[in-house]
Structure formats: C-alpha cells, structure tokens
Amino acid sequence: MLDWRRPFGRRRIAAPEIKDSRAGPLIAISAGGRPRWTPRDYASLATEGFGKNAVVYRCVRMIAEAAAATPLTVFADGVRADDHPLARLLARPNPEQSGVEFLEGLYGALQTAGNAYVEAVGEGEPEELWSLRPDRMMVIPGRGGWPEGYEYAVDSRSVRLGRAADGWLPVLHLKLFHPTDDHYGFSPLEAAAFAIDVHNASGAWNKALLDNAARPSGALVYGGRDGEGLTAEQFEALRGQIDDLHAGARNAGRPLILEGGLDWKPMSWTPADMDFVAGKHAAAREIALAFGVPPQLLGIPGDATYANYREANAAFWRGTVAPLVRKAAAALTGWLGGRFADVRVEADLDAVPALQPEREALWARLNAAAFLTDEERRRMAGVEG
C-alpha cells in the first residue's frame, strides 16, 4: 500500500501498520478547491483578514505560538506522569507533526475560524491525533440537537466521522462562545471584520496617495475666450497626455507644460481630510482588542494602557494565552478521559517565563504568611504534594 502522506516520493509500507486519518485520502486527492465554511464565508474572512492584514496576521501568530509553547502536563492517578501514553501522544500526535506544530495549528484555527477539530485514530486508546481544517467540517446534529457526527468534505467528496460502538465520538470540537449559534463558534476574526476593512482601506488609500507623488491632485482650468470650452477630442488628448506623462510614482515631480489658456489649480486637503492615519491606528487597536493582544506589543502608537512592555506582555499571557491553554487542556481531558484510565491534562504555566515575576510575588506573599502551614502554602501555590 502506498503512503500518500510522503511529500517527496512514495514508500511501500505494510498495510496492518497504517494508523491514519480517515479524512486523509480526501486531502490527498484535493485539486485545490475553495470550500466554504457553512454557515459563514470563512474563505473571505481568512483572505481579507489573515492574508492581507499585518495586524491580524501578527495577532494570530502571537496567540498560536505562545499558546503552543505552553507545556501540557499529564497527570495519572493524581501524579505527574511524563511517560504516560497520553503524554507521548501529545508530544508526537502523528507522524507528520510535532506536538508544538500540532497545537499551533489548533490554536490558530480557533482564532481565525472560532472552531478547531481534532480527529483521534486508533482502536481503544488513540494512537494518533490529526488537526482538521475547520472550513471543511460540518456538524451533523442528532435528535436532541447535540452532534452525533461530523462530515469532512474536500471538493465533491466527503467522509462521515460518527460515534464509535460505545458512544465515543472520535472528533474533538473546540469552539469559542457564540451567542446565536448552537454548533459553531464565533471567531475574533469575524468580530474584527469592520475594523479590518477600515485598516485595509486605509492602506489602499495610502498606496494610491504614494502613486500620485504623495500629494493631493489638482485641476486644469481652461481659460478660453467667451467661455469656450475644450472639444471632446482636445479633452481626451489632454487626459491621455496627463495619464502617460504625469501619473504614477515614476513621474513624481515632472513639470507640467501648459499652453493654450490652461492653468493649474492645485488642491489641498484639510487636516480633517488627512486624518486617515489616525483612523488606521484606531482600527488597528480595535483589531488587537478583538484578539486580546495589547497594542503595545504590536507597536501601534497612541496606546498607553500599560506602563511598560513587560506589564503588557504579562497581561497578554495572563488574560489571553493562559485561558486559551486551560480551555484546550480541559477539553482534551474530557474527550480523552474515557480512553485513558483516570488521566487529566493541565497547562504548566509555571514554565512560562513571562509569568515568572507574578509567580515569585505569590511565593513571597505565601512565605510571609506565618499563619499558613506548609501544606496550605503548597496548595495555594498550586504545587502538588
């Protein structure tokens, strides 16, 4: 049997050893179609937002990379178990990805789509975990309204991922809160859509201004006799001459030779008309607000919420990254808890350097509290045993 996942050449492998995603063959035969995410147009949001907006791109990358860099710790029977099968699975979820790469894609999908999907492969205890594109997934609701399965579609082909014989669903659906949708989450990208349009339009305006020598245009006034105007032929010839010889950045500063009663009247913009730069910065701050990234970390001027970069970075980790990682850890615990005996997944925030000052301040307060026992100090500090 041929292994379709190998990008450079194909290698023969024994069929009984294959542990692969059921949705994988659909990806292999994909001809680069453009599926749409029901019920929202995910492709347009991803193109206009993540693909064309530097602020969105940086916000998504910052959150996904920071969250993926936060270690996930597995506890079995209340004791940390780094050699547990689930810990090894999270460190190497599938043959194509490392644990960090897998989690980065998972968190990135949450930020752009509001939904993230993980498929478990293997009988009994999962042996592989695969992240599936959210725009290709569709929830199949059951009689009670809860999902009874999922359909993964690529172009005109699809595969259904339903519940196992014991009722376990091999698909984990992570989603962000949506107030009006029962099955799909609401992404920060969609919440920031209007600000993204304003920011992109400001960039297009700035580009057009640069193409016109970075200054406002003007008007050619024809002072003919007795109010006589230009003929249609003269007007078209004059416009063509201006387009060819004076429009564009390469013609910036070229003098305009006037004759036959023509006069150049430059036009200028008022400060209010030129305030698009401030509007662009305001739109950038709104985008950062939707994603939960302090504008100071993005270099956006006009924001001084935090006294310094360190405070802004700590707020980013504490208010945005830590809740996201805890959410993923709790979802993995609830989903895989039925497949592994008495395990839970927790975010190891003690390993995050940005939160170390807060941790040290907590330890100092606990050490100063003489009325607490050592056991109470450990419990309040979140230390096992």
Buried (B, 14 or more C-beta within 10 A) or exposed (E): EEEEBEEEEEEEEEEEEEEBBBBBBBBEEEEEEEBEBEEBEBBEBBEBBBEBBEBBEBBBBBBBBBBBBBBBBBBBEEEBBEEBBBBEBBBEBBEBBEBBBBBBBBBBBBBBBBBBBBBBBEEEEBBBBBBBBBBBBBBEEEEEEEBBBBBBBBBEEEBEBEBEEEEEBBBBBBBBEBEEBEBBBBBBBBBBBEBBBBBBBBBEBBEEBEBBBEBEEEEBEBEEEEEEEBEEEEEEEBEEEEEEEBBEEEBBEEEEEEEEEBEEEEEEEEEEEEEBEEBBBBBBBBBBBBBBBBBBBBEBEEBEEBEEEEBBBBBBBBEBBBEBBBBBBBBBBEBBBEBBEEBBBBBEBEEBEBBEEBBEEBBEEBEEEEEBEEEEBBEBBEEEE
